[in-house]
Amino acid sequence: MQTLMTLLIFTFAYGLLFLSFFPEKSRSKISKITVTAKKAMHRDDLAWPFFLSFLGGYIVASLIVYLIRDSI
């Protein structure tokens, strides 16, 4: 139970850390979608940074938890 809670807390913390690396202005410059299509797809545009940041957070958190559990 403690390992699961540690994994969840670390995943959330690292996910938020990685999410802070996605600025809104640079994503809008990279995107080649027109303004009207961008307004219609704004929710889908925000899904990828959340997914990638929490996936990276989960990977880092699982590595940290594995190293902590291995050293005990």
N, C-alpha and C positions, 0 to 999 in steps of 0.2 A: 504494500500500500504506500509506503514511504517513497519507494522508487517511482511509482506512477505519479504521485503528487510532485515529486522533484522534476520528473520529465515534463509534466504539464506546465509547471511554473517556468522552467527554463525555456520551453518552446514558446510560451507567450512573451517572455522577456526578449529572447533573441529575434522572434518574429517582429516585434515592435521596433527593435533596433534596426533590422534590415529594411523595414518599411520606411524608416526615416531617410533611407538612401534614395528614395524615389520622389524627386521634387515634381510638383505639378507643372511648372513652366517648361522644363526640359522634355517631359513626356508630350506636351502639346506641340513642341517644335519637331519632334521626331515623327509624330503621326502625320500621315499624308491624307487623312480623311477631310472632306469638305466640312464647312461650319455647320450646315444643316444636318448632315449625317452624323456629325460628332455630337450634336445635341441629342439625337435620337439614340445613340449608342453610348452615352456617357456612363451608364451603369456597367456595361460590359467592359468598358475601357478601364475601370477601376478594379475589376476582378483579378486581372493578371498580376498586378503588383502585390495584392493581398495574398494570392496563392503562392507566388514565388517567394515572398518574404517569410511566410509561415512554413513553407516547405524547407527553406534554408534554415530557419530557426529550429525546426524539428530535427534536421540532420545534425546540426551543431549540438543541440541539446542531448540527442541520443549518444553522440560521441562523448560528451562531457560526463553523462550519467554512467556510461560504460567504463570510462576511466576511473571515476570515483568508486564504482562498485568493485572494479578489479583491484584497486589498491587497498581495499579493506580486508 
